Amino acid sequence: MTGDAKAPRYRSMTCAAELPGRKLGTQSTPANGDCDTVDQVGSRLLFRGYGVSDSVLPIHAALVANDALILLDEAHCSKAFAETLSRIKEYRSERWSSEPLQAPFASVEMTATPSRAPRDEPFRLVRRIGSPNISARDCAP
């Protein structure tokens, strides 16, 4: 963070593939919201980044896997990547590490057709809307 109270705490970006010349991890910036492909993120998580020199592979892996929330849209189309994310979370646990990792890592599988029962309660809309206009639209057939 910059320490400037007026500085944005979160910055949204376009797809990283659309940003020519962008170098991951070369700037100190607010939190980023990056949109990228399963291949790009997965290869970096597994120390195999496309077009990345061997000397910076660990840096890219660390930047993607620490203090991160990965939203996997249409997860039913990327089952192997969803499984990889699950395993990474498992390997970051206290069961596998000699010291607990402090930087959080989480993933959310977004899909209309989940392949397994969710571990947590799924997100649902609550029908306690105070506005009559919104309530009428929400309850419309």
C-alpha positions in Angstrom: 0.0 0.0 0.0 1.1 3.5 -0.7 0.2 5.0 2.7 -1.9 7.7 1.0 -5.3 7.7 2.6 -6.8 8.8 -0.8 -5.1 6.0 -2.8 -7.3 3.3 -4.0 -7.2 0.1 -2.0 -8.3 -2.1 -5.0 -7.5 -1.7 -8.7 -9.4 -3.5 -11.4 -7.6 -4.4 -14.6 -8.4 -5.8 -17.9 -7.2 -9.2 -19.0 -3.4 -9.5 -18.4 -3.1 -10.9 -22.0 -4.3 -7.5 -23.2 -1.6 -5.5 -21.4 1.5 -5.5 -23.6 4.7 -4.9 -21.7 3.2 -5.5 -18.3 5.7 -7.2 -16.0 4.2 -9.1 -13.1 5.7 -8.2 -9.7 7.7 -5.1 -10.9 5.6 -2.5 -9.2 4.3 -1.9 -5.7 0.6 -1.2 -6.3 -2.8 -1.6 -4.5 -4.5 -4.9 -4.6 -5.2 -6.0 -8.2 -8.1 -7.7 -9.8 -6.6 -9.4 -12.8 -8.5 -11.4 -15.3 -6.5 -14.2 -16.9 -6.7 -17.6 -18.5 -6.6 -20.9 -16.6 -3.4 -21.7 -18.5 -1.6 -18.5 -17.5 -2.5 -18.7 -13.8 -2.0 -22.4 -13.6 1.4 -22.4 -15.2 2.6 -19.7 -12.8 1.2 -21.5 -9.8 3.2 -24.6 -10.9 6.5 -22.8 -11.6 6.0 -23.1 -15.4 5.0 -19.5 -16.5 4.8 -19.0 -20.3 7.6 -16.8 -21.6 9.0 -16.4 -18.1 12.7 -17.0 -17.4 13.7 -19.7 -14.9 15.1 -17.1 -12.5 11.6 -15.5 -11.9 9.5 -18.6 -11.9 9.4 -18.7 -8.1 8.5 -15.0 -7.9 5.6 -15.5 -10.2 4.4 -18.6 -8.3 4.6 -16.7 -5.0 2.7 -13.7 -6.3 -0.1 -15.8 -7.7 -0.3 -18.2 -4.7 -0.1 -15.8 -1.7 -2.6 -13.3 -0.5 -4.8 -14.4 -3.4 -8.5 -15.1 -4.1 -8.9 -17.0 -7.4 -12.4 -16.9 -8.9 -12.8 -19.8 -11.3 -15.7 -19.0 -13.6 -17.4 -21.9 -15.4 -15.5 -24.3 -13.2 -17.2 -27.3 -14.8 -15.1 -26.5 -17.9 -11.8 -26.5 -16.0 -12.1 -29.5 -13.6 -8.3 -30.2 -13.7 -7.6 -26.6 -12.7 -10.2 -26.7 -9.9 -8.6 -29.9 -8.6 -5.1 -28.2 -8.8 -6.4 -25.3 -6.7 -7.8 -27.7 -4.2 -4.5 -29.5 -3.9 -2.6 -26.2 -3.5 -4.8 -25.3 -0.7 -4.2 -28.7 0.9 -0.4 -28.4 0.6 -0.5 -24.9 2.2 -2.2 -26.3 5.3 -0.5 -27.0 8.6 -0.6 -30.7 7.8 2.0 -30.2 5.1 4.0 -27.2 6.2 6.5 -27.0 9.1 5.3 -23.4 9.8 1.8 -22.1 9.1 1.7 -19.9 6.0 0.5 -16.4 6.9 -0.6 -15.1 3.5 -4.1 -16.3 2.6 -5.0 -18.3 -0.5 -8.6 -19.1 -1.5 -10.5 -20.1 -4.6 -14.1 -20.0 -5.5 -15.6 -22.3 -8.1 -18.4 -20.5 -9.9 -20.6 -22.9 -11.9 -24.2 -23.8 -12.4 -23.3 -27.5 -12.6 -21.1 -28.4 -9.6 -19.4 -31.8 -9.9 -19.4 -32.4 -6.1 -21.4 -31.4 -3.1 -20.2 -28.0 -1.7 -18.3 -27.9 1.5 -19.9 -24.7 2.6 -23.5 -23.5 2.4 -24.1 -22.1 -1.2 -24.8 -18.4 -1.6 -28.6 -17.8 -1.8 -30.6 -14.6 -2.2 -32.7 -13.7 0.9 -36.2 -12.4 0.2 -36.1 -9.6 2.8 -36.1 -6.7 0.5 -37.7 -3.5 1.9 -38.4 -1.7 -1.4 -41.8 -2.6 -2.9 -40.4 -2.0 -6.5 -37.5 -4.4 -6.0 -39.7 -6.9 -4.1 -42.2 -6.9 -7.0 -39.5 -7.7 -9.5 -37.8 -10.3 -7.3 -41.1 -12.2 -6.8 -42.3 -11.8 -10.4 -43.0 -15.1 -12.3 
